[in-house]
Amino acid sequence: MPHIEEQHQRSDRDRARDDQRVMTFAEWCDDNSFSESTGRRIRKAGTGPRFIELSDRRIGVTISENRRWQNARAARA
């Protein structure tokens, strides 16, 4: 049976890996409970998170960047 410390190290690594996972634009909109057209308006206004260009026609956002953006919006409310 693994020690508690080993479990914490593993969960920290998993959490760090998850934070760097890239959501597609559609996933980002879905996770934030708004439509893709609203997501496009947010992005165009420059008030959204920092996006990553996945290809010439696809963008995404990391889990950690989405969390940062959400926290910044909560702080203003």
Secondary structure as GFF3:
##gff-version 3
##sequence-region A 1 77
A	DSSP	alpha_helix	4	19	.	.	.	ID=ss1
A	DSSP	beta_strand	22	24	.	.	.	ID=ss2
A	DSSP	alpha_helix	25	31	.	.	.	ID=ss3
A	DSSP	alpha_helix	36	45	.	.	.	ID=ss4
A	DSSP	beta_strand	52	53	.	.	.	ID=ss5
A	DSSP	beta_strand	59	62	.	.	.	ID=ss6
A	DSSP	alpha_helix	63	76	.	.	.	ID=ss7
###
